[in-house]
Amino acid sequence: MKKAIAGIAFVACAYIAAGAFASSADAIAQYEAVAGLPRDPNEKTVEPPKGMKIFLLMGQSNMAGRAKPLDADRIPAPNAYKMNRDDKWSPATPPLHYDKKVAGYGPADAFIRAYLAEHPGEAIGVIPCAVGGSSIKMWGNGANHLEVAVRRLKAALPYGEMAGVLWHQGETDALKMDEARYKELFAQMAARVRKEAGRDVPIVVGEIGRFMETESARMNPIIASCAAETPKCACVSSKGLKNQDRFHFDRASAEELGRRYYAAWKELSGRKDDSRLARSREDFGWDSPRRELYFAEILPRPMKISAKMGRPRETAGLQAFCDLRRRDMAAWRGGWLCQRRRAVDREDGRSLMDKRVDLKVPTKENL
């Protein structure tokens, strides 16, 4: 009897404690408790220029970075700043994060260099918030890590404009998280960050490493789907990237991933009409030599299209790109009505799918 009462008391205390963690103060304390990287006694605090482009770094260890930096990586880039653990600014050198003792070089380091290469004279500030091993459950509404990210974002906004979110997460949840729940929590995170930023900032997400074959086979389609269903959001591919251990990208791959993040952010930030996919003749043309990269040959044979309907005949692999909805075809005269369902890799390693929208299959007439 005493054991039963003690058990009930323990559960009750645990429940109360869990509720207490919903507060911002406890969320911050919990985050600081896992900050395992010792303070760098040589870290300088600097005053950055006003008007910076500010990026929020979120997710788990592959965003935080686990690769060993080169000596050249430790040379500060001009006009590049990171928010340190005291919510002050320091030169943006790796490790940007301090979540674990093994924090190192990550994709955000390469993103910073890529941004500065195309925006000379401008300043960039990053807000490191990723925490190794964290589940997306820690990033939903009221959850610990999201509260810390929001607090740090508010502290950063007086110095500039929120320009984007870089998100990389999924290894922890790959084999145990329900897809619908994952997408729900991702949507909460995206909505909260954009609310605090005051606008729909671009969000770039990344696939987990394909070297984790079982995990990536299940998780990457979910990640791509999150991007597809979120306005102004893109998913970058991890195709061809290599690992230094079971879970983490090596330095060269982290650098390449960062460049892919920048390319995706650049496309999103420059897109005037996010409701339709940019369809230049070079990238999406019917006669483009890269056409087969988009219309992946997933089907065992070409789809048979009725000639009476006046539709394109060259549709091999079209199902991999579109979900044909025959009942709606009469509403479209220039092509099939489709919804993009999955990512199709491009030669540069980026994923084609960045939004689930209705569009027409490109033909010579409607390009």
C-alpha positions as CSV (number, residue, x, y, z in Angstrom):
1,M,0.0,0.0,0.0
2,K,2.8,2.4,0.9
3,K,4.6,1.6,-2.3
4,A,1.4,2.3,-4.3
5,I,0.9,5.6,-2.6
6,A,4.6,6.5,-3.1
7,G,4.2,5.6,-6.8
8,I,1.2,7.8,-7.2
9,A,3.0,10.7,-5.5
10,F,6.0,10.2,-7.8
11,V,3.8,10.4,-10.9
12,A,2.0,13.4,-9.6
13,C,5.2,15.2,-8.9
14,A,6.5,14.3,-12.3
15,Y,3.4,15.7,-13.9
16,I,3.6,18.9,-12.0
17,A,7.3,19.2,-12.9
18,A,6.5,18.7,-16.6
19,G,3.9,21.5,-16.4
20,A,6.4,23.8,-14.8
21,F,8.8,23.2,-17.7
22,A,6.3,25.0,-20.0
23,S,7.4,28.3,-18.6
24,S,10.1,30.3,-20.4
25,A,12.3,30.5,-17.4
26,D,12.4,26.7,-16.9
27,A,12.8,26.2,-20.6
28,I,15.9,28.4,-20.5
29,A,17.3,26.8,-17.4
30,Q,16.8,23.3,-19.0
31,Y,18.6,24.4,-22.2
32,E,21.5,25.9,-20.2
33,A,21.8,22.7,-18.3
34,V,22.7,20.7,-21.4
35,A,25.1,23.3,-22.6
36,G,28.1,21.1,-22.3
37,L,30.8,23.1,-24.2
38,P,33.0,24.9,-21.7
39,R,33.3,28.6,-22.1
40,D,36.0,29.8,-24.3
41,P,38.1,32.2,-22.1
42,N,39.3,34.0,-25.3
43,E,35.8,34.6,-26.7
44,K,35.3,38.3,-27.4
45,T,32.1,40.2,-27.1
46,V,31.6,42.7,-29.8
47,E,29.0,45.3,-30.9
48,P,27.7,44.4,-34.4
49,P,26.4,47.0,-36.8
50,K,22.7,47.6,-36.9
51,G,20.8,46.3,-39.9
52,M,22.2,42.8,-40.0
53,K,20.5,39.9,-41.7
54,I,19.7,37.5,-38.9
55,F,19.3,33.8,-39.2
56,L,17.9,31.3,-36.6
57,L,19.7,28.0,-36.4
58,M,17.5,25.2,-35.1
59,G,17.3,21.4,-34.9
60,Q,19.7,18.9,-33.5
61,S,23.4,17.9,-33.7
62,N,23.9,18.1,-37.5
63,M,22.8,21.7,-37.4
64,A,25.0,22.4,-34.4
65,G,27.9,20.8,-36.2
66,R,30.0,17.9,-35.1
67,A,32.9,18.0,-37.5
68,K,36.4,19.2,-36.5
69,P,37.1,22.7,-37.8
70,L,40.2,23.5,-39.8
71,D,42.5,26.2,-38.7
72,A,41.3,28.4,-41.5
73,D,37.7,28.0,-40.3
74,R,38.7,29.7,-37.0
75,I,39.7,32.9,-38.8
76,P,36.7,35.2,-38.3
77,A,35.0,36.3,-41.5
78,P,34.4,40.1,-41.6
79,N,30.9,41.2,-40.7
80,A,29.9,37.8,-39.4
81,Y,28.5,37.4,-35.9
82,K,27.0,34.8,-33.6
83,M,24.9,35.2,-30.5
84,N,26.8,33.6,-27.6
85,R,25.3,31.9,-24.6
86,D,24.9,35.3,-22.8
87,D,22.8,36.6,-25.6
88,K,25.6,38.9,-26.6
89,W,27.4,39.0,-30.0
90,S,30.8,37.4,-30.8
91,P,32.7,36.8,-34.1
92,A,31.1,33.9,-35.9
93,T,33.8,31.2,-35.7
94,P,33.2,27.5,-35.1
95,P,31.8,26.1,-33.0
96,L,28.8,28.4,-33.4
97,H,26.9,26.2,-30.9
98,Y,27.7,25.2,-27.3
99,D,25.1,22.5,-26.8
100,K,27.6,19.7,-26.2
101,K,31.3,19.3,-25.7
102,V,31.6,17.9,-29.2
103,A,30.2,20.9,-30.9
104,G,32.2,21.8,-34.0
105,Y,31.9,22.8,-37.6
106,G,28.4,22.6,-39.2
107,P,26.5,23.7,-42.2
108,A,25.8,27.2,-40.8
109,D,29.5,28.0,-41.0
110,A,29.5,27.4,-44.7
111,F,26.2,29.2,-45.1
112,I,27.8,32.3,-43.5
113,R,30.7,32.2,-46.0
114,A,28.4,31.7,-48.9
115,Y,26.2,34.6,-47.9
116,L,29.1,37.0,-47.4
117,A,30.6,36.0,-50.8
118,E,27.5,37.3,-52.5
119,H,26.8,40.2,-50.2
120,P,30.1,42.0,-49.6
121,G,29.9,44.8,-47.1
122,E,26.8,43.4,-45.5
123,A,26.6,41.9,-42.0
124,I,25.1,38.6,-41.0
125,G,24.2,37.4,-37.6
126,V,23.3,33.8,-36.6
127,I,21.4,32.7,-33.5
128,P,22.6,29.2,-32.5
129,C,19.7,27.2,-30.9
130,A,20.2,23.6,-32.1
131,V,20.6,21.0,-29.4
132,G,22.1,17.6,-30.1
133,G,19.8,14.7,-29.6
134,S,16.6,16.8,-29.3
135,S,13.3,15.5,-30.5
136,I,10.9,17.7,-32.4
137,K,8.7,17.4,-29.3
138,M,11.1,19.9,-27.8
139,W,10.4,22.4,-30.6
140,G,6.6,22.6,-30.6
141,N,4.4,25.2,-28.9
142,G,5.5,25.8,-25.3
143,A,8.4,23.3,-25.5
144,N,11.8,24.0,-24.0
145,H,14.0,24.6,-27.0
146,L,11.5,26.7,-28.9
147,E,11.0,29.0,-26.0
148,V,14.8,29.5,-25.8
149,A,14.9,30.2,-29.5
150,V,12.2,32.8,-29.3
151,R,13.9,34.5,-26.3
152,R,17.1,34.7,-28.2
153,L,15.4,35.9,-31.4
154,K,13.8,38.8,-29.5
155,A,17.2,39.7,-28.1
156,A,18.7,39.8,-31.6
157,L,16.0,41.7,-33.5
158,P,17.1,45.2,-32.4
159,Y,20.3,44.6,-34.4
160,G,18.7,43.8,-37.7
161,E,16.0,42.0,-39.7
162,M,15.1,38.3,-39.4
163,A,16.1,36.8,-42.8
164,G,15.5,33.1,-42.4
165,V,15.5,29.9,-40.4
166,L,17.9,27.0,-41.0
167,W,16.5,23.7,-39.6
168,H,18.0,20.3,-39.5
169,Q,16.4,17.7,-37.3
170,G,15.0,14.2,-37.6
171,E,17.6,11.6,-36.6
172,T,16.1,11.2,-33.1
173,D,12.6,10.9,-34.4
174,A,13.2,8.8,-37.5
175,L,12.0,5.5,-36.3
176,K,9.5,6.4,-33.6
177,M,7.6,9.6,-34.4
178,D,4.2,9.5,-36.1
179,E,4.3,11.4,-39.4
180,A,1.2,13.4,-38.6
181,R,2.4,14.4,-35.2
182,Y,5.8,15.4,-36.6
183,K,4.3,17.6,-39.2
184,E,2.0,19.1,-36.6
185,L,4.9,20.1,-34.4
186,F,6.9,21.4,-37.3
187,A,4.0,23.6,-38.3
188,Q,3.8,24.9,-34.8
189,M,7.5,25.8,-34.8
190,A,7.4,27.5,-38.2
191,A,4.3,29.5,-37.2
192,R,5.7,30.6,-33.9
193,V,9.0,31.8,-35.3
194,R,7.3,33.7,-38.1
195,K,5.0,35.3,-35.6
196,E,7.9,36.5,-33.5
197,A,9.8,37.6,-36.6
198,G,6.8,39.6,-37.8
199,R,6.8,38.1,-41.3
200,D,6.9,34.9,-43.3
201,V,10.7,34.5,-43.3
202,P,12.1,31.7,-45.6
203,I,12.6,28.4,-43.8
204,V,15.2,25.9,-45.2
205,V,15.2,22.3,-43.9
206,G,17.5,19.5,-44.8
207,E,17.4,15.8,-45.2
208,I,19.1,13.6,-42.6
209,G,22.1,11.7,-43.9
210,R,21.4,9.0,-46.4
211,F,24.2,7.0,-44.9
212,M,21.6,6.1,-42.3
213,E,19.7,4.0,-44.7
214,T,16.8,2.8,-42.5
215,E,16.3,6.1,-40.8
216,S,16.6,8.3,-43.9
217,A,14.3,6.1,-45.9
218,R,11.5,6.8,-43.5
219,M,12.4,10.3,-42.3
220,N,13.4,12.2,-45.4
221,P,10.0,11.9,-47.1
222,I,8.4,13.3,-44.0
223,I,10.9,16.2,-43.9
224,A,10.3,16.9,-47.6
225,S,6.6,16.8,-47.0
226,C,6.9,19.4,-44.1
227,A,8.6,21.7,-46.5
228,A,6.1,21.0,-49.3
229,E,3.1,21.9,-47.0
230,T,4.7,25.0,-45.5
231,P,4.7,28.3,-47.5
232,K,8.1,29.7,-48.5
233,C,9.9,26.6,-47.3
234,A,12.5,24.5,-49.1
235,C,14.1,21.1,-48.5
236,V,17.7,20.4,-49.4
237,S,19.0,17.0,-50.3
238,S,21.7,15.1,-48.5
239,K,22.5,13.1,-51.6
240,G,26.1,12.2,-51.9
241,L,27.1,13.5,-48.4
242,K,29.3,11.4,-46.2
243,N,29.5,10.7,-42.5
244,Q,32.3,10.8,-39.9
245,D,30.3,8.5,-37.6
246,R,26.9,6.8,-37.6
247,F,24.9,10.0,-37.4
248,H,27.0,13.0,-38.3
249,F,28.3,14.6,-41.5
250,D,32.0,14.9,-42.0
251,R,33.5,18.4,-42.4
252,A,33.4,18.4,-46.3
253,S,29.8,17.2,-46.3
254,A,28.7,19.8,-43.7
255,E,30.3,22.4,-45.8
256,E,28.5,21.2,-48.9
257,L,25.2,21.0,-47.0
258,G,25.7,24.6,-45.9
259,R,26.1,25.7,-49.5
260,R,22.9,23.9,-50.5
261,Y,21.1,25.6,-47.6
262,Y,22.3,29.0,-48.9
263,A,21.3,28.2,-52.5
264,A,17.8,27.2,-51.3
265,W,17.5,30.3,-49.1
266,K,18.6,32.5,-52.0
267,E,15.9,31.0,-54.2
268,L,13.2,31.4,-51.6
269,S,14.1,34.9,-50.6
270,G,14.1,36.0,-54.3
271,R,10.9,34.4,-55.2
272,K,8.2,37.0,-56.0
273,D,5.3,34.6,-56.2
274,D,5.6,31.7,-53.8
275,S,2.3,30.2,-55.0
276,R,3.9,28.8,-58.1
277,L,7.1,27.0,-58.8
278,A,9.6,29.0,-60.9
279,R,9.7,27.3,-64.2
280,S,12.4,28.7,-66.4
281,R,13.2,26.9,-69.7
282,E,16.7,26.1,-68.5
283,D,15.5,24.4,-65.3
284,F,12.1,23.1,-66.2
285,G,11.7,23.1,-69.9
286,W,10.1,20.3,-71.9
287,D,13.2,20.1,-74.0
288,S,15.7,20.6,-71.2
289,P,18.5,18.0,-71.1
290,R,17.8,17.9,-67.3
291,R,14.2,17.0,-67.8
292,E,14.7,13.4,-66.7
293,L,16.0,14.6,-63.4
294,Y,12.6,16.1,-62.7
295,F,10.4,13.4,-64.2
296,A,12.1,10.6,-62.4
297,E,11.7,7.2,-64.0
298,I,9.9,5.6,-61.1
299,L,7.2,3.9,-63.1
300,P,8.0,0.6,-64.7
301,R,6.6,1.9,-68.0
302,P,5.4,5.2,-69.4
303,M,1.9,6.2,-68.4
304,K,-0.7,5.8,-71.2
305,I,-2.5,9.1,-71.9
306,S,-5.6,9.4,-74.0
307,A,-4.8,11.2,-77.2
308,K,-8.4,12.4,-77.4
309,M,-7.8,14.6,-74.4
310,G,-5.0,16.5,-76.1
311,R,-2.5,15.9,-73.4
312,P,1.3,15.5,-73.6
313,R,2.3,11.9,-74.6
314,E,5.8,12.1,-73.1
315,T,4.9,11.3,-69.5
316,A,7.3,8.6,-68.5
317,G,7.7,8.7,-64.7
318,L,5.2,11.4,-64.3
319,Q,3.5,9.7,-61.4
320,A,6.7,10.2,-59.3
321,F,6.2,14.0,-59.8
322,C,2.4,14.4,-59.7
323,D,-0.7,13.0,-58.3
324,L,-3.1,13.1,-61.2
325,R,-6.6,14.0,-60.3
326,R,-8.8,13.0,-63.2
327,R,-11.9,14.6,-61.9
328,D,-10.3,18.0,-62.0
329,M,-8.7,17.8,-65.5
330,A,-11.6,19.5,-67.2
331,A,-10.7,22.7,-65.4
332,W,-7.3,22.9,-67.1
333,R,-6.7,23.3,-70.8
334,G,-3.0,23.7,-70.9
335,G,-1.8,20.6,-69.1
336,W,-2.5,18.1,-66.3
337,L,-3.5,19.3,-62.9
338,C,-1.0,17.9,-60.5
339,Q,0.2,18.0,-56.9
340,R,3.8,17.5,-56.1
341,R,4.2,14.5,-53.8
342,R,7.9,13.8,-53.4
343,A,11.4,15.2,-53.7
344,V,13.2,14.6,-57.0
345,D,17.0,15.2,-56.8
346,R,18.7,17.6,-59.1
347,E,22.3,17.4,-60.3
348,D,23.4,20.0,-57.7
349,G,22.0,17.9,-54.9
350,R,19.1,20.1,-54.1
351,S,15.6,18.8,-53.8
352,L,13.0,20.0,-56.4
353,M,10.1,19.8,-54.0
354,D,9.7,22.9,-51.9
355,K,6.0,23.4,-51.8
356,R,2.8,21.4,-52.4
357,V,0.9,23.5,-54.9
358,D,-1.3,22.9,-57.9
359,L,0.4,23.5,-61.2
360,K,0.4,22.5,-64.8
361,V,2.8,20.0,-66.3
362,P,5.2,22.1,-68.4
363,T,4.7,21.9,-72.2
364,K,6.2,23.8,-75.0
365,E,3.1,25.9,-75.1
366,N,2.8,26.9,-71.5
367,L,6.4,27.7,-70.6
